Amino acid sequence: MSQGKRRSRGGIPSSADDVAGNGLLNRRALLGGGLAFASAASAATVTGAAAEPLKDAPWSLETGAVTPVLQTPSRFEKNVVRTLSNPNNEMRTSHARTPHHLLDGTVTPNSLHFTINHSGIPDIDPAQHKLVIHGMVKQPLVFTLDTLSRYPLVTRMAFLECGGNSGAMFSNEPVQATAQGLHGLVSNAEWTGVPLSILLDEAGVDRSAKWLIAEGADSLALHRSVPVKKAYEDALVAIYQNGERLMPGNGYPMRLLLPGYQGNMNVKFLRRIKVVNEPAMSYYEARTYSQILPGGKAYRFHFLQEVKSFITNPSFGQALKGPGYYGISGIAYSGNGRIAKVMVSADGGTSWAEAALQEPVLPKAFTRFRMPWRWDGQPVVLQSRASDDAGNTQPTRAEFVAVRGQTKKPVASANAFPNQHYNGPTSWGVASDGSIKHVYA
Amino acid sequence: MSQGKRRSRGGIPSSADDVAGNGLLNRRALLGGGLAFASAASAATVTGAAAEPLKDAPWSLETGAVTPVLQTPSRFEKNVVRTLSNPNNEMRTSHARTPHHLLDGTVTPNSLHFTINHSGIPDIDPAQHKLVIHGMVKQPLVFTLDTLSRYPLVTRMAFLECGGNSGAMFSNEPVQATAQGLHGLVSNAEWTGVPLSILLDEAGVDRSAKWLIAEGADSLALHRSVPVKKAYEDALVAIYQNGERLMPGNGYPMRLLLPGYQGNMNVKFLRRIKVVNEPAMSYYEARTYSQILPGGKAYRFHFLQEVKSFITNPSFGQALKGPGYYGISGIAYSGNGRIAKVMVSADGGTSWAEAALQEPVLPKAFTRFRMPWRWDGQPVVLQSRASDDAGNTQPTRAEFVAVRGQTKKPVASANAFPNQHYNGPTSWGVASDGSIKHVYA
């Protein structure tokens, strides 16, 4: 591969196949058939010819294991788990992060969906649980899971992201952590539930009401204020997650789903919706998720999860095995709508190439992007930058921290949360030995 | 609800809201806002007013459970499991069926994806497993999971269905079983893998080759013949299932995925692809999945899973709780492409109404359909009939058995498999007490 040995400088593609610096290839290469790709891949990945049949492996010589009623992953995948911030369930918040660096596609399996619970996971009997809608309504209503299930259901993909996800990106020096450690508080699932608008219409919401107070059945009675407007836009009372009932940590038996809005507002174990005139100014909206700006003031409400993306492969925790072809891949999403475009750079933002987006591109849901890449073995900095169909683009990290600030001292670990709603890029520095570090670029 | 009390006769809608006999409503009702729907739902599902806050439930008064590294369903969902045909792993085939009557949406969670294994589930070390492509190729190739993972990946939804799914529908009398028992050998997942065409191009397939023999690493070395044409159309070597690595029972660490083709051809634990001129006429293609026709002849190859649908809610195993509004819902899919239309009947096929299809409607994948319905408490027969965008429509059961035959005696249980590739409708008879039976209509 003589092309692979030429090195681009200053963002100038080094060959006709390259579309940006340091070996980013035209996304058409993903369709196969291109000689540039084929031979690059061949050099990198084929270990030798084998006209003779393989010798049987041990597992091919004996009857396999019994079929279980519920499948679980192979014992060889035991590192594919959520990381816990509070494994002993002490009297504080428990975070469990999705291992994005070990996954592909767009669905987050229910077992690996991130969760944050502030007082453990309640053990709710669905036959006893009730949801009340009251306040400024003509007719207060009570629903059981059974009666709720008879209302029209809709199914949609949606990401959920904690407002504090990626908080370690506020560190003035890059925290060395995986995509799971940095960005594991976002996941994507297919949710099925009843449009909240139907329930509110049934109750007869007073036209002057502006807010809902949604409250959970956990022991903190976690509650958040939600604009009535959002409730009528696309809010659901979700009762299924990827086809089955909600996971206990994700709000079983019912939760509020506000596509594109801060995770904490998507109240779990939903037991009460009160229609009111004023927001509650509850603990989680007035204190925890009120973000302090550099001047000392705070955003009063910051509901929307802005357009964002990060590369999951290659990323910190992985290592490249020599030069050759690699597929760069990651996740993009926006609380505003659909992802319109993801640009990828291999030279720290000097030059950019457009990634292929996996169809279907759905609103307020993960979009998997892919970029073919021929690595020549020299140090590179990989970065992605997404735009949504409402015209928003991720700011650079420099642009972001100019407005939102950063710490004066490095943050100790990915478990620290200096601030919220980081939506700048993430940069992975690949050294010539193939090792990968988190860098700022 | 005076409208609900009028009964339609002979398929004539009973009111302006009705669009077909026995209370099928216009699918616009699913959008809410319609008075007909709202009051129907209200009468059926609201148990009373509650201006006062609810009393705290026990789980709201104490700290909840510890957060696990892998989430599992609530203990109240322990009936949501696969049913097993061979729980003691005797020396015969093991079937595990998806509980469709307890699920909603379109994704089948990995824990509940159906599996059929003929000699247990092999315990494969992914670091040792190899895939060989050989035969009529310029350059035989060997792939490990690592080298394979560097090829371009694509992600898509696809259903997988056993050719023997719904075999009990060949019984001359309806087998009383759930949608899981009758149709549980079909599931739907998001698969990520390498297009087989790229690997075949890399190996340099001889242009005169017509077939591939795909072989698994299970102890039977299960192998099937696949047309080269299909391999180039949309075949994948899949390595992720709903975001995570394949489940052991679904082919870990790699499997062939042939969207829309008989499940058994989607060879699991894939270890060898031999490019050849002639089909292998292997056990599973020449014997097991060769279907005997009434005249004594057999189809030689029957690869495609035809257009099909069934209602999952309401269905056998459930019971209606009195008259009022219900959401009829089910699954439709076709090996030919996208679902174009699903018609639903509540009077055993006399009159039909068009169901709403959940977006996005994806090719060769589950489409969830929904139909609003106001039950007046009289006996009805519910049935669905799907059409795909290639112009195929499910035959009636009478049309189907006229060509394919049925048993002379009733089949004893849903575990018997008199024949394959049933794609007619399934009819649920609802009695006036709300109980549901499987009927032929």
HADDOCK unambig.tbl for C-alpha pairs under 7 A between the chains (distance, minus, plus):
assign (segid A and resid 30 and name CA) (segid B and resid 152 and name CA) 5.57 0.50 0.50
assign (segid A and resid 32 and name CA) (segid B and resid 198 and name CA) 5.45 0.50 0.50
assign (segid A and resid 33 and name CA) (segid B and resid 198 and name CA) 6.93 0.50 0.50
assign (segid A and resid 38 and name CA) (segid B and resid 202 and name CA) 6.28 0.50 0.50
assign (segid A and resid 41 and name CA) (segid B and resid 151 and name CA) 6.84 0.50 0.50
assign (segid A and resid 45 and name CA) (segid B and resid 147 and name CA) 4.72 0.50 0.50
assign (segid A and resid 46 and name CA) (segid B and resid 141 and name CA) 6.35 0.50 0.50
assign (segid A and resid 46 and name CA) (segid B and resid 142 and name CA) 6.22 0.50 0.50
assign (segid A and resid 46 and name CA) (segid B and resid 143 and name CA) 6.35 0.50 0.50
assign (segid A and resid 46 and name CA) (segid B and resid 147 and name CA) 6.97 0.50 0.50
assign (segid A and resid 47 and name CA) (segid B and resid 142 and name CA) 6.21 0.50 0.50
assign (segid A and resid 48 and name CA) (segid B and resid 141 and name CA) 6.27 0.50 0.50
assign (segid A and resid 48 and name CA) (segid B and resid 142 and name CA) 6.23 0.50 0.50
assign (segid A and resid 49 and name CA) (segid B and resid 139 and name CA) 6.68 0.50 0.50
assign (segid A and resid 49 and name CA) (segid B and resid 140 and name CA) 4.95 0.50 0.50
assign (segid A and resid 49 and name CA) (segid B and resid 141 and name CA) 5.12 0.50 0.50
assign (segid A and resid 49 and name CA) (segid B and resid 142 and name CA) 6.45 0.50 0.50
assign (segid A and resid 50 and name CA) (segid B and resid 132 and name CA) 6.94 0.50 0.50
assign (segid A and resid 50 and name CA) (segid B and resid 140 and name CA) 5.63 0.50 0.50
assign (segid A and resid 50 and name CA) (segid B and resid 141 and name CA) 6.22 0.50 0.50
assign (segid A and resid 50 and name CA) (segid B and resid 142 and name CA) 6.51 0.50 0.50
assign (segid A and resid 51 and name CA) (segid B and resid 134 and name CA) 5.87 0.50 0.50
assign (segid A and resid 51 and name CA) (segid B and resid 140 and name CA) 5.95 0.50 0.50
assign (segid A and resid 59 and name CA) (segid B and resid 122 and name CA) 5.56 0.50 0.50
assign (segid A and resid 59 and name CA) (segid B and resid 123 and name CA) 6.09 0.50 0.50
assign (segid A and resid 59 and name CA) (segid B and resid 124 and name CA) 6.27 0.50 0.50
assign (segid A and resid 59 and name CA) (segid B and resid 218 and name CA) 6.89 0.50 0.50
assign (segid A and resid 59 and name CA) (segid B and resid 219 and name CA) 7.00 0.50 0.50
assign (segid A and resid 60 and name CA) (segid B and resid 217 and name CA) 5.36 0.50 0.50
assign (segid A and resid 60 and name CA) (segid B and resid 218 and name CA) 4.97 0.50 0.50
assign (segid A and resid 60 and name CA) (segid B and resid 219 and name CA) 4.23 0.50 0.50
assign (segid A and resid 61 and name CA) (segid B and resid 219 and name CA) 5.24 0.50 0.50
assign (segid A and resid 62 and name CA) (segid B and resid 219 and name CA) 5.70 0.50 0.50
assign (segid A and resid 63 and name CA) (segid B and resid 119 and name CA) 5.23 0.50 0.50
assign (segid A and resid 63 and name CA) (segid B and resid 120 and name CA) 5.53 0.50 0.50
assign (segid A and resid 63 and name CA) (segid B and resid 219 and name CA) 6.13 0.50 0.50
assign (segid A and resid 64 and name CA) (segid B and resid 119 and name CA) 5.96 0.50 0.50
assign (segid A and resid 64 and name CA) (segid B and resid 120 and name CA) 3.83 0.50 0.50
assign (segid A and resid 64 and name CA) (segid B and resid 121 and name CA) 4.23 0.50 0.50
assign (segid A and resid 64 and name CA) (segid B and resid 122 and name CA) 4.36 0.50 0.50
assign (segid A and resid 64 and name CA) (segid B and resid 123 and name CA) 6.82 0.50 0.50
assign (segid A and resid 65 and name CA) (segid B and resid 120 and name CA) 4.90 0.50 0.50
assign (segid A and resid 65 and name CA) (segid B and resid 121 and name CA) 4.69 0.50 0.50
assign (segid A and resid 65 and name CA) (segid B and resid 122 and name CA) 6.35 0.50 0.50
assign (segid A and resid 66 and name CA) (segid B and resid 87 and name CA) 6.99 0.50 0.50
assign (segid A and resid 66 and name CA) (segid B and resid 88 and name CA) 6.89 0.50 0.50
assign (segid A and resid 66 and name CA) (segid B and resid 89 and name CA) 5.07 0.50 0.50
assign (segid A and resid 66 and name CA) (segid B and resid 120 and name CA) 5.73 0.50 0.50
assign (segid A and resid 66 and name CA) (segid B and resid 121 and name CA) 6.58 0.50 0.50
assign (segid A and resid 67 and name CA) (segid B and resid 87 and name CA) 6.86 0.50 0.50
assign (segid A and resid 67 and name CA) (segid B and resid 94 and name CA) 6.77 0.50 0.50
assign (segid A and resid 67 and name CA) (segid B and resid 120 and name CA) 6.92 0.50 0.50
assign (segid A and resid 67 and name CA) (segid B and resid 121 and name CA) 6.94 0.50 0.50
assign (segid A and resid 69 and name CA) (segid B and resid 81 and name CA) 5.48 0.50 0.50
assign (segid A and resid 69 and name CA) (segid B and resid 82 and name CA) 4.80 0.50 0.50
assign (segid A and resid 69 and name CA) (segid B and resid 83 and name CA) 6.44 0.50 0.50
assign (segid A and resid 69 and name CA) (segid B and resid 84 and name CA) 6.83 0.50 0.50
assign (segid A and resid 70 and name CA) (segid B and resid 81 and name CA) 6.04 0.50 0.50
assign (segid A and resid 70 and name CA) (segid B and resid 82 and name CA) 6.49 0.50 0.50
assign (segid A and resid 70 and name CA) (segid B and resid 111 and name CA) 4.82 0.50 0.50
assign (segid A and resid 70 and name CA) (segid B and resid 112 and name CA) 5.97 0.50 0.50
assign (segid A and resid 71 and name CA) (segid B and resid 110 and name CA) 6.76 0.50 0.50
assign (segid A and resid 71 and name CA) (segid B and resid 111 and name CA) 4.15 0.50 0.50
assign (segid A and resid 71 and name CA) (segid B and resid 112 and name CA) 6.60 0.50 0.50
assign (segid A and resid 71 and name CA) (segid B and resid 247 and name CA) 6.80 0.50 0.50
assign (segid A and resid 72 and name CA) (segid B and resid 111 and name CA) 6.08 0.50 0.50
assign (segid A and resid 72 and name CA) (segid B and resid 247 and name CA) 6.58 0.50 0.50
assign (segid A and resid 73 and name CA) (segid B and resid 247 and name CA) 5.27 0.50 0.50
assign (segid A and resid 73 and name CA) (segid B and resid 248 and name CA) 6.47 0.50 0.50
assign (segid A and resid 74 and name CA) (segid B and resid 247 and name CA) 6.61 0.50 0.50
assign (segid A and resid 74 and name CA) (segid B and resid 248 and name CA) 5.67 0.50 0.50
assign (segid A and resid 76 and name CA) (segid B and resid 125 and name CA) 6.84 0.50 0.50
assign (segid A and resid 81 and name CA) (segid B and resid 69 and name CA) 5.47 0.50 0.50
assign (segid A and resid 81 and name CA) (segid B and resid 70 and name CA) 6.03 0.50 0.50
assign (segid A and resid 82 and name CA) (segid B and resid 69 and name CA) 4.79 0.50 0.50
assign (segid A and resid 82 and name CA) (segid B and resid 70 and name CA) 6.48 0.50 0.50
assign (segid A and resid 83 and name CA) (segid B and resid 69 and name CA) 6.43 0.50 0.50
assign (segid A and resid 84 and name CA) (segid B and resid 69 and name CA) 6.83 0.50 0.50
assign (segid A and resid 87 and name CA) (segid B and resid 66 and name CA) 6.99 0.50 0.50
assign (segid A and resid 87 and name CA) (segid B and resid 67 and name CA) 6.85 0.50 0.50
assign (segid A and resid 88 and name CA) (segid B and resid 66 and name CA) 6.89 0.50 0.50
assign (segid A and resid 89 and name CA) (segid B and resid 66 and name CA) 5.07 0.50 0.50
assign (segid A and resid 94 and name CA) (segid B and resid 67 and name CA) 6.77 0.50 0.50
assign (segid A and resid 103 and name CA) (segid B and resid 243 and name CA) 5.33 0.50 0.50
assign (segid A and resid 103 and name CA) (segid B and resid 244 and name CA) 5.19 0.50 0.50
assign (segid A and resid 104 and name CA) (segid B and resid 240 and name CA) 6.71 0.50 0.50
assign (segid A and resid 104 and name CA) (segid B and resid 243 and name CA) 4.92 0.50 0.50
assign (segid A and resid 104 and name CA) (segid B and resid 244 and name CA) 6.61 0.50 0.50
assign (segid A and resid 105 and name CA) (segid B and resid 155 and name CA) 5.63 0.50 0.50
assign (segid A and resid 105 and name CA) (segid B and resid 192 and name CA) 5.98 0.50 0.50
assign (segid A and resid 105 and name CA) (segid B and resid 242 and name CA) 6.97 0.50 0.50
assign (segid A and resid 105 and name CA) (segid B and resid 243 and name CA) 4.98 0.50 0.50
assign (segid A and resid 106 and name CA) (segid B and resid 243 and name CA) 6.15 0.50 0.50
assign (segid A and resid 107 and name CA) (segid B and resid 242 and name CA) 5.27 0.50 0.50
assign (segid A and resid 107 and name CA) (segid B and resid 243 and name CA) 5.22 0.50 0.50
assign (segid A and resid 108 and name CA) (segid B and resid 242 and name CA) 6.68 0.50 0.50
assign (segid A and resid 108 and name CA) (segid B and resid 243 and name CA) 5.66 0.50 0.50
assign (segid A and resid 109 and name CA) (segid B and resid 242 and name CA) 6.05 0.50 0.50
assign (segid A and resid 109 and name CA) (segid B and resid 243 and name CA) 6.35 0.50 0.50
assign (segid A and resid 109 and name CA) (segid B and resid 244 and name CA) 6.98 0.50 0.50
assign (segid A and resid 110 and name CA) (segid B and resid 71 and name CA) 6.75 0.50 0.50
assign (segid A and resid 111 and name CA) (segid B and resid 70 and name CA) 4.82 0.50 0.50
assign (segid A and resid 111 and name CA) (segid B and resid 71 and name CA) 4.14 0.50 0.50
assign (segid A and resid 111 and name CA) (segid B and resid 72 and name CA) 6.06 0.50 0.50
assign (segid A and resid 112 and name CA) (segid B and resid 70 and name CA) 5.95 0.50 0.50
assign (segid A and resid 112 and name CA) (segid B and resid 71 and name CA) 6.60 0.50 0.50
assign (segid A and resid 119 and name CA) (segid B and resid 63 and name CA) 5.23 0.50 0.50
assign (segid A and resid 119 and name CA) (segid B and resid 64 and name CA) 5.97 0.50 0.50
assign (segid A and resid 120 and name CA) (segid B and resid 63 and name CA) 5.51 0.50 0.50
assign (segid A and resid 120 and name CA) (segid B and resid 64 and name CA) 3.82 0.50 0.50
assign (segid A and resid 120 and name CA) (segid B and resid 65 and name CA) 4.90 0.50 0.50
assign (segid A and resid 120 and name CA) (segid B and resid 66 and name CA) 5.74 0.50 0.50
assign (segid A and resid 120 and name CA) (segid B and resid 67 and name CA) 6.93 0.50 0.50
assign (segid A and resid 121 and name CA) (segid B and resid 64 and name CA) 4.23 0.50 0.50
assign (segid A and resid 121 and name CA) (segid B and resid 65 and name CA) 4.68 0.50 0.50
assign (segid A and resid 121 and name CA) (segid B and resid 66 and name CA) 6.58 0.50 0.50
assign (segid A and resid 121 and name CA) (segid B and resid 67 and name CA) 6.94 0.50 0.50
assign (segid A and resid 122 and name CA) (segid B and resid 59 and name CA) 5.53 0.50 0.50
assign (segid A and resid 122 and name CA) (segid B and resid 64 and name CA) 4.34 0.50 0.50
assign (segid A and resid 122 and name CA) (segid B and resid 65 and name CA) 6.33 0.50 0.50
assign (segid A and resid 123 and name CA) (segid B and resid 59 and name CA) 6.08 0.50 0.50
assign (segid A and resid 123 and name CA) (segid B and resid 64 and name CA) 6.81 0.50 0.50
assign (segid A and resid 124 and name CA) (segid B and resid 59 and name CA) 6.27 0.50 0.50
assign (segid A and resid 125 and name CA) (segid B and resid 76 and name CA) 6.83 0.50 0.50
assign (segid A and resid 132 and name CA) (segid B and resid 50 and name CA) 6.96 0.50 0.50
assign (segid A and resid 134 and name CA) (segid B and resid 51 and name CA) 5.92 0.50 0.50
assign (segid A and resid 139 and name CA) (segid B and resid 49 and name CA) 6.67 0.50 0.50
assign (segid A and resid 140 and name CA) (segid B and resid 49 and name CA) 4.98 0.50 0.50
assign (segid A and resid 140 and name CA) (segid B and resid 50 and name CA) 5.61 0.50 0.50
assign (segid A and resid 140 and name CA) (segid B and resid 51 and name CA) 5.90 0.50 0.50
assign (segid A and resid 141 and name CA) (segid B and resid 46 and name CA) 6.34 0.50 0.50
assign (segid A and resid 141 and name CA) (segid B and resid 48 and name CA) 6.32 0.50 0.50
assign (segid A and resid 141 and name CA) (segid B and resid 49 and name CA) 5.16 0.50 0.50
assign (segid A and resid 141 and name CA) (segid B and resid 50 and name CA) 6.23 0.50 0.50
assign (segid A and resid 142 and name CA) (segid B and resid 46 and name CA) 6.21 0.50 0.50
assign (segid A and resid 142 and name CA) (segid B and resid 47 and name CA) 6.23 0.50 0.50
assign (segid A and resid 142 and name CA) (segid B and resid 48 and name CA) 6.26 0.50 0.50
assign (segid A and resid 142 and name CA) (segid B and resid 49 and name CA) 6.48 0.50 0.50
assign (segid A and resid 142 and name CA) (segid B and resid 50 and name CA) 6.51 0.50 0.50
assign (segid A and resid 143 and name CA) (segid B and resid 46 and name CA) 6.35 0.50 0.50
assign (segid A and resid 147 and name CA) (segid B and resid 45 and name CA) 4.70 0.50 0.50
assign (segid A and resid 147 and name CA) (segid B and resid 46 and name CA) 6.97 0.50 0.50
assign (segid A and resid 150 and name CA) (segid B and resid 325 and name CA) 6.97 0.50 0.50
assign (segid A and resid 150 and name CA) (segid B and resid 326 and name CA) 5.27 0.50 0.50
assign (segid A and resid 150 and name CA) (segid B and resid 327 and name CA) 6.04 0.50 0.50
assign (segid A and resid 151 and name CA) (segid B and resid 41 and name CA) 6.80 0.50 0.50
assign (segid A and resid 151 and name CA) (segid B and resid 326 and name CA) 6.99 0.50 0.50
assign (segid A and resid 151 and name CA) (segid B and resid 327 and name CA) 6.72 0.50 0.50
assign (segid A and resid 152 and name CA) (segid B and resid 30 and name CA) 5.56 0.50 0.50
assign (segid A and resid 152 and name CA) (segid B and resid 327 and name CA) 5.85 0.50 0.50
assign (segid A and resid 155 and name CA) (segid B and resid 105 and name CA) 5.62 0.50 0.50
assign (segid A and resid 155 and name CA) (segid B and resid 358 and name CA) 6.70 0.50 0.50
assign (segid A and resid 192 and name CA) (segid B and resid 105 and name CA) 5.97 0.50 0.50
assign (segid A and resid 198 and name CA) (segid B and resid 32 and name CA) 5.44 0.50 0.50
assign (segid A and resid 198 and name CA) (segid B and resid 33 and name CA) 6.92 0.50 0.50
assign (segid A and resid 202 and name CA) (segid B and resid 38 and name CA) 6.23 0.50 0.50
assign (segid A and resid 217 and name CA) (segid B and resid 60 and name CA) 5.36 0.50 0.50
assign (segid A and resid 218 and name CA) (segid B and resid 59 and name CA) 6.87 0.50 0.50
assign (segid A and resid 218 and name CA) (segid B and resid 60 and name CA) 4.95 0.50 0.50
assign (segid A and resid 219 and name CA) (segid B and resid 60 and name CA) 4.24 0.50 0.50
assign (segid A and resid 219 and name CA) (segid B and resid 61 and name CA) 5.25 0.50 0.50
assign (segid A and resid 219 and name CA) (segid B and resid 62 and name CA) 5.72 0.50 0.50
assign (segid A and resid 219 and name CA) (segid B and resid 63 and name CA) 6.14 0.50 0.50
assign (segid A and resid 240 and name CA) (segid B and resid 104 and name CA) 6.71 0.50 0.50
assign (segid A and resid 242 and name CA) (segid B and resid 105 and name CA) 6.96 0.50 0.50
assign (segid A and resid 242 and name CA) (segid B and resid 107 and name CA) 5.27 0.50 0.50
assign (segid A and resid 242 and name CA) (segid B and resid 108 and name CA) 6.69 0.50 0.50
assign (segid A and resid 242 and name CA) (segid B and resid 109 and name CA) 6.05 0.50 0.50
assign (segid A and resid 243 and name CA) (segid B and resid 103 and name CA) 5.31 0.50 0.50
assign (segid A and resid 243 and name CA) (segid B and resid 104 and name CA) 4.92 0.50 0.50
assign (segid A and resid 243 and name CA) (segid B and resid 105 and name CA) 4.98 0.50 0.50
assign (segid A and resid 243 and name CA) (segid B and resid 106 and name CA) 6.14 0.50 0.50
assign (segid A and resid 243 and name CA) (segid B and resid 107 and name CA) 5.22 0.50 0.50
assign (segid A and resid 243 and name CA) (segid B and resid 108 and name CA) 5.65 0.50 0.50
assign (segid A and resid 243 and name CA) (segid B and resid 109 and name CA) 6.34 0.50 0.50
assign (segid A and resid 244 and name CA) (segid B and resid 103 and name CA) 5.18 0.50 0.50
assign (segid A and resid 244 and name CA) (segid B and resid 104 and name CA) 6.62 0.50 0.50
assign (segid A and resid 244 and name CA) (segid B and resid 109 and name CA) 6.98 0.50 0.50
assign (segid A and resid 247 and name CA) (segid B and resid 71 and name CA) 6.80 0.50 0.50
assign (segid A and resid 247 and name CA) (segid B and resid 72 and name CA) 6.59 0.50 0.50
assign (segid A and resid 247 and name CA) (segid B and resid 73 and name CA) 5.28 0.50 0.50
assign (segid A and resid 247 and name CA) (segid B and resid 74 and name CA) 6.62 0.50 0.50
assign (segid A and resid 248 and name CA) (segid B and resid 73 and name CA) 6.45 0.50 0.50
assign (segid A and resid 248 and name CA) (segid B and resid 74 and name CA) 5.67 0.50 0.50
assign (segid A and resid 325 and name CA) (segid B and resid 150 and name CA) 6.98 0.50 0.50
assign (segid A and resid 326 and name CA) (segid B and resid 150 and name CA) 5.30 0.50 0.50
assign (segid A and resid 327 and name CA) (segid B and resid 150 and name CA) 6.06 0.50 0.50
assign (segid A and resid 327 and name CA) (segid B and resid 151 and name CA) 6.74 0.50 0.50
assign (segid A and resid 327 and name CA) (segid B and resid 152 and name CA) 5.87 0.50 0.50
assign (segid A and resid 358 and name CA) (segid B and resid 155 and name CA) 6.70 0.50 0.50
